[in-house]
Amino acid sequence: MPKIALLQMTSGIDPEENYSSVEAAAKEASRVGAEVLFTPEMSLLLDRDRTRAATWVNSNEPIRMREWLARLAAETGVDLAIGSMPFPADEGLWANRAFYFDATGAERATYDKMHMFDVHLSTGETWRESSAYKAGDCPVSIDDTPMGKLGLTICYDLRFPALFEELGKRRCDTIAVPAAFTKPTGVAHWHVMLRARAIEASAFVIAAAQVGKHQDGRETYGHSVVVDPWGEVLLDMGGEDAHLAYCDIDLERINEVRGQVPSLANKREIPN
């Protein structure tokens, strides 16, 4: 039964300071025997001022950060599921990119967020992710992690069941949903959607989240959670502060649930 660690963060505008938080968490996770550390969306840089952020993103620093993370995984012997960080893409845009490093330091996979958060909220907040970020174009899953087959998603992807349906078709055992949910949308939808996706995919959902008031002026919801394939919330880290928490993942629960409610096996394609 693998033990995992979730780091709930209040990431700011200094990537090296954010990295220090990840580094400390990885070392502590290693000390207590956790096999994987999950971090939130934009773990290494959370900055809505894109002019300021561009100084870092459009330099060699993201590549150097990737090297630091690989080395950290190897030094601690802990797999790192880095929720995401901004990374240079093409066409003058960036990618909101997740990384998975195994305990040897090998980069097993990357995933670029597929769905861009382009909204105007009733609170007056406006977000246009597509003005700076290039959307990813394919789902990503990783075989043979400590949690079985792991599917990767990022934050707003949660609202698009077709992505999770594809990960369910791939028989993912766990699905990562790193996030930086706003408070209004978090209060309304966070828990119910995570539970629904876990039930639909008959998989564990692991959602490390940003929390609190950030240096760039935003406020995020927190409540990093682990949901089992039956939809039961095994861990909820609350919405108050940044901290590290642990959860044991009983992989036998997956076959038990899929035997009781074999929805993946029973599914039929809907004709157009």
matplotlib code that plots the C-alpha trace (Angstrom):
import matplotlib.pyplot as plt

x = [0.0, 2.0, 2.1, 1.9, 2.5, 0.6, 2.1, -0.5, 1.3, 1.0, 3.3, 4.6, 6.6, 10.1, 10.8, 13.8, 11.7, 9.0, 11.5, 12.8, 9.3, 9.2, 12.7, 11.9, 8.7, 10.5, 13.1, 10.4, 8.4, 11.5, 12.1, 8.6, 8.7, 6.4, 7.0, 5.5, 5.2, 2.3, 2.5, -0.1, -0.5, 2.1, 4.2, 7.3, 5.9, 2.4, 2.3, -0.6, 1.7, 2.8, 5.4, 7.2, 6.8, 8.2, 11.6, 11.9, 9.9, 11.7, 15.1, 17.1, 15.7, 12.8, 15.3, 17.6, 14.6, 13.7, 17.3, 17.0, 13.8, 15.3, 18.3, 16.0, 14.0, 17.2, 18.7, 15.5, 14.4, 10.9, 9.0, 8.0, 4.6, 5.2, 1.7, 2.9, 5.1, 5.2, 7.6, 8.5, 6.4, 6.3, 4.5, 5.6, 3.5, 4.1, 3.0, 1.3, 3.3, 3.3, 6.3, 6.8, 10.2, 10.8, 13.0, 16.1, 15.7, 14.4, 11.8, 9.0, 6.5, 5.3, 1.7, 0.6, -2.8, -5.3, -8.1, -7.5, -9.2, -10.7, -13.5, -15.0, -16.3, -19.2, -16.6, -15.0, -12.0, -11.1, -8.7, -7.4, -5.0, -5.0, -3.4, -0.1, -0.4, -0.6, -3.1, -1.8, -3.3, -3.2, -3.9, -0.9, -0.7, 2.3, 2.6, 4.2, 4.2, 3.9, 0.2, -0.2, -1.1, -1.2, -3.2, -2.2, -4.5, -4.3, -6.9, -9.5, -9.3, -11.5, -14.5, -14.1, -15.3, -14.2, -10.5, -11.3, -13.3, -10.2, -8.1, -10.7, -10.5, -6.8, -7.7, -5.7, -5.5, -4.9, -5.4, -3.6, -5.5, -3.1, -4.9, -5.0, -8.8, -10.3, -12.3, -15.7, -15.4, -13.7, -16.6, -19.2, -17.6, -14.2, -15.3, -18.3, -16.4, -13.4, -15.7, -17.6, -14.4, -13.1, -16.4, -16.6, -13.1, -13.2, -9.8, -8.2, -8.0, -5.1, -5.5, -2.8, -3.9, -2.7, -4.2, -4.5, -3.5, -0.6, 2.0, 0.4, -2.9, -5.0, -6.6, -6.9, -9.2, -6.9, -8.6, -6.0, -7.8, -7.5, -10.6, -11.0, -12.7, -16.0, -16.0, -15.0, -12.7, -9.8, -7.9, -8.9, -6.1, -8.5, -8.5, -6.4, -2.7, 0.2, 1.4, 2.4, 0.1, 0.1, -2.3, -2.0, -3.4, -5.0, -4.7, -6.9, -9.8, -9.7, -10.6, -13.1, -15.0, -14.7, -16.1, -19.1, -19.9, -18.3, -19.2, -15.9, -16.6, -20.3, -19.9, -21.2, -20.4, -23.2, -23.9, -23.8]
y = [0.0, 3.0, 6.2, 9.4, 13.0, 16.1, 19.6, 22.4, 25.6, 29.3, 29.8, 33.3, 35.1, 33.9, 30.5, 29.7, 30.3, 28.1, 25.4, 25.6, 24.6, 21.7, 20.6, 20.7, 18.7, 16.1, 15.6, 15.2, 12.9, 10.7, 10.7, 9.3, 6.7, 8.4, 7.1, 10.1, 13.8, 15.6, 19.4, 22.0, 23.7, 26.4, 25.2, 27.0, 30.3, 31.8, 35.3, 36.9, 39.8, 38.2, 40.9, 40.2, 36.4, 36.5, 37.5, 34.1, 32.0, 33.2, 32.5, 29.4, 29.2, 26.8, 24.3, 24.8, 24.3, 21.0, 19.8, 20.8, 18.8, 15.7, 15.9, 16.3, 13.2, 11.2, 12.6, 11.9, 8.7, 10.1, 10.3, 14.0, 14.7, 18.4, 19.8, 22.3, 25.3, 27.7, 26.5, 27.9, 26.4, 27.8, 30.5, 32.9, 31.2, 29.2, 25.8, 25.1, 21.9, 19.1, 17.0, 13.5, 12.5, 9.0, 8.2, 7.8, 11.3, 10.2, 12.4, 9.9, 12.2, 15.7, 16.9, 20.3, 21.6, 21.0, 23.4, 27.1, 29.0, 31.9, 33.3, 36.4, 35.6, 37.4, 38.6, 40.8, 38.5, 37.9, 35.2, 34.7, 31.8, 31.4, 34.8, 33.5, 29.7, 27.2, 24.4, 20.8, 18.4, 15.0, 13.1, 11.6, 8.5, 6.9, 3.1, 1.5, 4.3, 3.4, 4.1, 2.0, 3.7, 7.5, 9.9, 13.6, 16.6, 20.2, 22.3, 23.5, 20.1, 18.9, 20.4, 18.4, 14.8, 13.6, 13.8, 11.7, 9.3, 8.7, 8.2, 5.7, 3.9, 3.6, 2.0, 4.6, 3.6, 7.1, 10.6, 13.7, 17.0, 19.7, 23.0, 26.7, 27.0, 30.4, 30.7, 31.2, 28.2, 26.1, 26.6, 25.8, 22.9, 21.6, 18.7, 17.6, 17.4, 15.6, 13.0, 12.6, 12.1, 9.5, 7.6, 7.9, 6.6, 4.1, 5.5, 7.4, 11.2, 13.0, 16.8, 19.0, 22.6, 26.2, 28.0, 31.4, 34.9, 35.1, 37.7, 38.4, 39.4, 36.3, 34.1, 30.3, 27.8, 25.1, 21.9, 19.5, 16.1, 12.4, 10.7, 6.9, 5.1, 4.9, 8.7, 8.7, 11.6, 10.1, 13.4, 17.0, 19.5, 22.4, 25.9, 27.8, 27.2, 25.6, 22.3, 18.7, 15.7, 12.0, 9.4, 5.6, 4.4, 0.9, -0.2, -3.3, -0.9, -0.2, -3.8, -4.0, -1.0, -2.0, -5.4, -3.8, -1.2, -2.3, 1.0, 1.0, -2.5, -1.8, 1.5, 1.7, 4.3, 6.8, 7.2, 10.6]
z = [0.0, -1.2, 0.9, -1.0, 0.1, -1.0, -0.8, -0.4, -1.4, -1.4, -4.3, -5.1, -7.7, -6.7, -8.4, -6.2, -3.0, -4.3, -5.2, -1.6, -0.4, -2.8, -1.8, 1.9, 1.3, -0.8, 2.0, 4.6, 2.4, 2.0, 5.7, 6.5, 3.6, 1.1, -2.5, -4.4, -3.7, -5.5, -5.9, -7.2, -10.5, -11.0, -8.1, -9.2, -10.3, -9.7, -11.2, -13.0, -14.1, -17.4, -18.2, -14.9, -15.3, -18.9, -17.6, -16.0, -18.4, -21.5, -20.1, -19.5, -15.9, -16.5, -18.0, -15.0, -12.7, -14.5, -13.8, -10.2, -9.8, -11.5, -9.2, -6.2, -7.1, -7.4, -4.1, -2.1, -3.8, -4.1, -7.3, -8.0, -9.6, -10.2, -10.8, -13.3, -14.1, -17.0, -19.7, -23.1, -25.9, -29.5, -31.4, -28.7, -26.1, -23.0, -21.8, -18.5, -18.1, -15.6, -15.0, -13.5, -12.3, -10.9, -7.9, -10.2, -11.5, -14.9, -16.5, -17.2, -18.7, -19.3, -19.9, -21.2, -19.9, -22.6, -21.6, -21.2, -18.4, -20.3, -18.1, -16.6, -13.1, -11.3, -8.7, -11.5, -11.9, -15.6, -16.7, -20.3, -20.1, -23.9, -24.4, -22.9, -23.0, -25.8, -25.1, -25.1, -27.6, -26.1, -22.9, -21.0, -18.8, -17.2, -16.6, -13.6, -11.0, -7.3, -7.7, -10.8, -14.1, -13.5, -15.6, -15.7, -15.8, -14.6, -12.9, -15.4, -17.2, -14.3, -16.0, -19.2, -18.6, -22.0, -20.9, -17.8, -19.9, -22.0, -18.9, -17.7, -21.1, -20.5, -17.1, -15.1, -11.5, -10.3, -11.8, -10.7, -10.7, -9.5, -9.2, -8.4, -8.1, -7.4, -4.1, -5.7, -8.1, -5.4, -3.0, -5.6, -7.6, -6.3, -4.2, -6.2, -9.5, -8.0, -6.5, -9.8, -11.8, -9.4, -9.6, -13.4, -13.9, -11.0, -10.0, -7.2, -7.8, -6.2, -6.2, -4.7, -4.6, -4.1, -1.1, 0.4, -0.6, -3.1, -3.9, -7.3, -5.6, -6.3, -3.7, -4.1, -2.5, -1.2, 0.0, -1.5, -1.5, -2.2, -3.4, -3.7, -6.6, -4.7, -4.3, -0.7, 0.4, 2.2, 2.8, 2.8, 3.7, 4.3, 3.0, 5.6, 5.0, 3.1, 4.5, 3.8, 4.4, 3.6, 2.5, 2.0, -1.4, -1.2, -4.9, -4.1, -3.7, -7.5, -8.5, -5.7, -6.9, -10.6, -9.6, -7.8, -10.4, -13.8, -15.6, -17.6, -18.9, -19.5, -21.4, -24.9, -27.5, -28.1, -31.8, -33.4]

ax = plt.figure().add_subplot(projection="3d")
ax.plot(x, y, z, "-o")
ax.set_aspect("equal")
plt.show()
